[in-house]
């Protein structure tokens, strides 16, 4: 009987250990995705900004803009 209780307690400890490991794995996954998003924004942010500025300049040159700026 005592051996059975020890086995049950040991099984619960193993479950807790695996739950902690999976939480760490999810944390690393989230950190990796966040780092990827930051890298993409820094790499392509200037190019996207230039594209919007070119579009704004084209619209203003055509005279179809009702305001003086594209902000």
N, C-alpha and C positions, 0 to 999 in steps of 0.2 A: 504493500500500500504506500509506504513511504517513497519507494522508488518511483511509483507512478506519479506522485505529486512532484517529485524532483524533475521528472521528464516534462511535465506540464509547464513548470516554471521555466525550464530551459528553453522550451519551444517559444514561450512568450518573449524571452530575451532575444532570441534569434529574430523574431518578427520585428521587434523594435530596432534592432541593428540594421536590418534591411530597409526599414522605413527612413531612417536617418540617411542612409546612403542614397536612396532615391531622391530625397529632398536636395542633397548636395548636387546630384546630377541635374535636376531641374534648374537649380540655381546657376550652374555652369552653362546650361543651355540658354537660359534667359540672358546671361551676361554676354555670351557669344553673339546672340541675335542683336542685342543692343549695340555692341561694338561694330557689327556689320552695318547697321543702319547709320551710325555716326560716320563710318568710313565712306559710305555711298553719298551721304549728304555733302561731305567735304570734297569728294572727288568730282561730283557732278553738279554741285550747287552753282558754281560760277557759270558753267555752260548753260544751265537752265535759265539763270538770271539774264545772260546775254541774249538768249532766244526771246524772252519776254520783252527786253529792251528793244530789240530789232523789230519785233511786231508792233510795239508802241510807236516807234519812229516811222514805220511804214504807214500806220493808220493816220498819224499826224500829217505826214507828207501828202496823203491823198485828200486831206481836208475834211475827212468825215468825223473828226473828233470834235466834241462840243466843249471840251475843256483844254487847257493849255498844258497839262501834265498827265502822266499816266500813273500817278501814285495812288 
